[in-house]
Amino acid sequence: MTATHQWITTPVTADLLRGALDVERTPHGVLPHRLPARARAQSTDGQLAMAEAQPSGVRLVFRTRARALELDTLPTKRVHVGAPPRPDGLYDLLVNGRLAGQSGVSGGNTLTIDMAEGTFEHRPGPVGTLRFTDLPHGIKDVEIWLPYNESTELVALRTDAPVEPAPDRGRKVWLHHGSSISHGSDAASPTTIWPALAAALAGVELVNLGLGGSALLDPFTARAIRDTPADLISLKIGINLVNTDLMRLRAFTPAVHGFLDTIREGHPGAPLLVVSPILCPIHEDTPGPSAVDFTALGTGRLRFRAMGDPAERASGKLTLGVVRDELARIVRQRAAEDANLHYINGRELYGVADFAELPLPDGLHPDAATHQRLGRRFADLAFAADGPFAGSDV
């Protein structure tokens, strides 16, 4: 803590957080969650537990005259054995809606993942401090977007002037659910994941339920969406079902219907947009599962390959092509009685020409430049005057 400021400590409470569905008290502070406790209790999947606790789209939002602020956090950072070191997660500072600073936090816990052995090792580490100074004079709305790729316990917020919750700006709430691509994958920072970019372009408040490796049509996720206040809802479905080889077409079709039925129980008239997978050449016509290419991992590069056989489509195995066709058919069928149900083919967001220009570096995930493109494309398609979310800006 610096000695040049008269610090005021403000407890981090739910009314200062946006984008989180639950806040857990920990021995250090509070941990934002993107799934409620009841949903978390219904899963034993460690991948989902890690993903939902990484605060993609979660931000501290408050109004203040402060010229300086400090935020103590305890992040948990991932290390993949044999893969290049991951940079520290970034925190984005927005003042009155504009980017005013970026910084990481040193220290924190470490989760070492050995994908070859399937092992995990957790090592505790120290709390770190995020500091921003020279904020503009006067009353302002401040947002601190948390790293999308590190679970982040919020320990203490200090400012050199009082803090109060920011007023509701009257924007519509867009709830989006998807895979690691929606979660953030390799975006440059938390405000440049594609859903955050699209939300900023459209002027809506984002609730991001992009769950890395975990967009699997789980009933508890559907219930979480059903029970969360939202004006606009989108579901990006498919890639995780293929690359986990979780289900066959026979199970996929009723699972999609059930997922949509549950959401409609809580949001009977909201615009509901189903988005099929973006182009991913390794799985366009080849079923999953996906697996790490360990020959590439040994050279310090992370790449994935498809382990299925295209002939297995005949027995009901899913490919991205199969998923797109079936999602389009399901939406056409249901839209006859649900005028607010819509569909976008993910290859309109990222297709063959995009892959030629901006290939997926590891075979599955887009890079930072592609997130920019996806955000703009989604905003242009979904929030256009004739799009499914038309008239969302209020």
N, C-alpha and C positions, 0 to 999 in steps of 0.2 A: 504494500500500500504506500502511495506517495504521500509526502508531507506537505504538499502545496495546496491541498484542497481540504475543505471542511466536508467530510463525507457524511451522507445520509444513507443509512442502510434500509432498503425496502424489501420486505418479504416477497419472494416470488410465489404468487398465488395464481389460481386458475383464471382470475379476471385479467391478468396481464398476459395470458397466453392465447394464441390463436393457432388453429390447425391441429390441436391435440384433442383426443376424445377422452383422455383420462390423465390424471396426475397422481403419481405414486409418491408417498413420503418414504425417504430412505434415511439411513444414518447420516448422510452428508447434506441432504437437501430435498429436492424434488426431482423426479424423473418423469418427463412427458412420455405418454404412450399414445400410439395412433390406433390402438384397438382397446375397447373397454375391458375391464377385469373379467367379466363373464365370458367374453370371447377368448381371452388368453387362457382361461382355465379349461377350455374345451379343446386345447391343442397340446400335444407333446412334442411338437416339431421345433427343434432348436433353431433351424433356419428362420422360421416365422418369428420366433421369440426375438431373435437378433434384429430382424428387419423392422418389426413394428416398433421396437424401442429406438431405432434410429430416426431422428426427428425431421424427416424430409417434409418440407413445407411448414414446419412449426416455427413460430416466431414470438418473441417477446414484443409487446406493443404497448407504448405508454406515451403520455404527454408530459412535457417538462420544460423548464427554462435552463436545464443543466448545460454547462459547457464541457463537462467531462463525466465519464462514466467508467465503472469497472464491473466486470461480471466474473465471479469465481465459478469455475465449472470443473467437473470430473468426467472427462470423456473416456470412452473405451475404444481403443484403436486396434484395427485388425492388421496382422502381419501374416502373409501367405508364404510358407516355406518354399524357396526356389523361385519365387516371383519377384519382380522389381519392387523396391520399397514404395509404399503408398505415401503420398504427401499428407501432412496433417490436414484434417478437415478445416474448411474456412467458415468463418462467421461473416455474414454480410450486414453492414450497418446502413439502414435507409433513414434519411431525414426528410420528412414531408414527401415521401414516396420516391426519393432519388438516392441512388447509391452514394454514400458519403465516406465509406471506409470498408476495408477488409482486413481480417487478421485471423491467425490460428491461435491455438492454446497449446503450450508445451506441457509435458507431463501426462498424467492420466494412466488408466489401466491399459494393459496390452492383452489382446486375444490372439494367440499364435495358432494358425490353422495349417495343418499338414494335409493337403488334399490327397497325396499319395497314400498316406497311412490312415486317413480318416480320423485324425486326432485333433484335439483342441487343448490348449493350455492357457489358463487365465492367470495373469500376474498383476497384482495391485500396484498402483502408482499414486503419485501426489496430485492434489488439486492444483490447477493452473489458473491464471488470471488473464482475462481479455481486457484491454484498456483502449479507450478512444478519447481523445482530447480535441480541443479547438472546435467543438461543435458550434454551429451558428448561434448568434445571440437571439434572445426572445423565445416565446412559446413555440414549441414545435412538436410534431408527432414523430416518435422514434420507433423504429423496428429493428430488432436484432434477429436475423434469420439464422437458425442453428444449422450446424453441418448435417447434410443429408446422409453421411456415411459413417457417423460415429454416434453411438448412444451417448447422451449428454445429461449428466446430473447437474442441476442448477443449484449452486451452493449459496451464493450471496450476490445481490445487486446493490451497488453503491453509486450514488450520484452526488454532484455538488449543489443540487437544488431538489426540491420535493418532486415526487413522481405521482401521477394519477393515471387511472386507466384511460386510454384514448377513447373518444366518443365513437359511437357507431356511425360510419359514413353512409349508411343506407344502401350499401352495395349488395347485390345478390350473391348468394353463397353457391359456389360450384364445388361439388364433391366428385373427385375422380378416383377410380380404382384401376390399378394395373400392376404390371410386373416390375422388374428391376429397371427397365427403361423408363417407366413412369416414376420410379423411386429416385432415379438420378443417374445411375450407372456411372459414366465417366464425365459428367458435366463439370464445368469449371468451378462452380460455386453454388450455394443453395438457391439463389435467385435466378440462376441460369439453367436449372433443370427445366425440361420443356413444359411441364404443367405450370410452373411458376411464371415462365415467360408468356405463355398463352393467357394466364390470368391477368398479368399486368397489362397486356395489350387490350384485353377485353374489359378491364375495369371491374373485375369481380374478386370476391374473397375466396381463396383456395383452401379446401380441405383435401390434402393429398393422401390417399390410401394406396399409393403405389408401394407394393410390398415385394421386395426383391426375392425372386424364386418362389413366391407364395400367392400368386393370383391363380388359385386352384379351385374356384367355385365352392369354397368352404361355406357351409350354411351359417356358421357364426359370423363370417364376414358379411354375408347378405343381411343378417339381422342387425349388425352394427350400422350398415348403410341405411337400413330401414328406419332405425331409431335416431339417426343424426339429422338435425334440421338442415335442409338444403333446398335450394330453388332449382338447381340444375345438376344433373347426374350423368356421368359418363363411365363406361366400363370397357376397359381394353382387355379383351379375353383371347387367350390362345397359346402364346409362346410357352408359358410355364407348363401347360397341360401336355404339350408336345415334348419339351425337353426334359420333363420328369417321367414321361411315358406313364402317366398316372391312370388314364382311363381309355377305354375304347369308345368308338362312335356310339355304340348302344347306350353307354352310360352318359356320354357327353350331352346328347340332346335333352334328355329329361333333367340333367343337372343345370343346364342353361335355363330351361323353363322354370325350374324351381327357384333358381337365383333371382330371376326377374319377378316371379310371383311374390317372393318375400319382400323385395324392394317396393313393389307396388302396394303392399299392405300399408306401408308408412308414407308413401309418396304417390298417391293414386293418379295425380294429374301432372306431375312435374315432367318437363322435357327429360327424356331418358335416352341416352345415346349409346349404342353398342358399337365399339370400334374393333375391327379385326386386326390381326398382327401386321406390323410393317414387314417389308421384305427381309428375309433371313435365308440366304441361299442354301445353307447346310440343311435346313429343315423344310424347304419349300415342298419337296416331293419325297423326302426321306424321314421316316419316323424317328422318334427318340428312342432311348434317352440320349441327352448330350453328355459328353465326358470331356474332361481336361485332356488335352494332347500333351502327355508327359514328356515327349521328345522335345516339344517346343519349350516346355517349362524348364527343362534342363539348360536351355540357352538363355534363360532370364526373360522369356516371353510367355505370356499367358494366351493360349488359344484353346478353342473348343471344337469338337467334331461330333458329327451325328453317328450314333452306334446302331441305328436300326437298318432295316432292309426295305427298299421301296416296295418289294413284293408283298410285304406285310400289310399294306393298305387293304388288301383283299380280305384280310381277317379282322378289319375294323381298327387297325392302328391309326393314330391321328398324325397328319402332316399339316403344315400351315395351309396348304391348298384345300385340304378336306375341311379344316376348321372354318376358313373363310366362306366356302360354299354353304356349309351348314348354318353358320351364323346369319348369313344373308337370307337363307330360306326361313329360319325361325323368325327373324324380324318381319319379313314379308307376311308370314302367317299371322303373327300376333298384331301387326299394325292394322289389319282389317278391323280390329275392335279396339285398338289403342292408337289414337291419332298422334299422341305425343311420344311414340316410340320410333327411334330413328337408327340408321346404320351408316357407318363410314367404312369403306374398305381401307385398311391400313396401308396398302400400297399407294394410295393417294397421298399419304403423309411422307412415305419413303419407299421408292420403288427402284426399278432397274437402273434408270439413269442416275438416280441419287447414289446408288451403290457404286456405280462406275466412278463417280466423282469423289464420294466420301464413303469408302468401304468401312465395314465394321471391323475395328482393329483386332478384336479377339474372336471374330466370327459370330458373336451374339449381340454385343452391346455397342451403341453409337458413341462417338466421341463428342467433345464439346461443341464443335462446329455443327454437327448433326443435330444436337439438342436445339440449337438456335433455329435450324430449319424446321424441325418438328414443331416447335412452339409457334412459329409464324404460320406454318401450314394449317395447324389445328385451329388457330384463331381465325384464319381466313375462311376455313370450311365451316366450323361449328358456329362461330359468332357472326357470320355474314348476314346481310339483311334478309337473305332467303335461306339461312342455315337453321339447323335444329334449335340453336340457342339464340335465335334472333330476338332483339329487343332486350337483351340482358343488362345493358348499361342503363343505370337509373340515376 
